[in-house]
Amino acid sequence: MGGCTLSIPYSMNCSRCILDIETTSFQPWSGRIICIGIKDACNGDVQVFYDDDEESLLMQFFRYVNKKQYGEIIGFNLAFDMRFIFARCLLYKIQSYGFFDTVQTDLMMILKNVKKGFNYNQPGTLNDWATALLGRRKLFDNTQVPELYDHDRIQDLIEYNQNDLELTYELWGWVQIVLQST
């Protein structure tokens, strides 16, 4: 793809992360969070949170992100991830300590709209963009996640989550190149 080398710009006070979750359902009232992955966009560290107990999983996740104090959360279809986490926090009455006030950058919405506003464009999937721009694919289809969970293939789900984090991170880099103003 072109002659451009991927170089993601960082500020000295970088506090961004890539977020991705895996769930057993597309609806938070009929499913649960299996794992939550975070990739620090500044140093590349990856942390995937998994626990059989969903409430404990959320508590571990919030302890981590509150300690890191990320100023921006980046994801693909981030609205889904944030809504699901929010709904599960409601269920367990877990305090988020400002997590939902963080700046949110949803790559799917950028690819759908370019600018904020409503339109009927189809944004494409993470797999569509990763295949087209990066020449790589997701490890599984989203619809396979509940089946993997039902068959106790937790390590496969963690690897799937890590791969999605990496694809999202690289896609974010491409978007940054195009939108960079200086």
Steps between C-alpha positions, in 0.01 A plus 500: 500500500666819387841610615403617847671362808277465803616739770250577770550848648516522878509793728738501796204457736349211307214339688309307234390141489331264260200319653327183384263264679367153423145413604264204491222705340445822310263614777627576852180378667531152348878454501813564696846639441750220444814712490612861469819586317702820524800596289691803619537710184816663634715207606320205338434312824202265474285388791207262458268457796319170539324354802224242535331753728391795284474740792857420602609544136349849492655594834847390378451695179396821678788478748740476205356780282450734795864450599611572140269803469455475125382823344374341179347162423517379140309208352314362204127513572601647834141600570414129529786432742427803717126431509557137597746592776262770623204261509696238692613768747133584551426136576771476767476864615869553425628856516701598191695795649471710186585226251199586281598870495824418316538623141378222272619446144289249309680403180185344357321835523795683345498253210125538467476879519851649478348797681245481778147482372243249389502327164405168346853390407595149598816519713631153421630264766836486669567189293413686175742783577774276638485284188498798262763717669713263706473179301400311815178357636334448835565157651128415526168646397319694776214251487737218604589659835206357700571150365869528592394608849249214530780256409728654764751620239603794715859516374371521141272786606787683669714462186206616290463806723874577480489472121201736482689748720798488263284539187315794658828659605642476149178628342507793744853572379381524139214729604746720694718538190208625291350725768828638636494877457874570530 
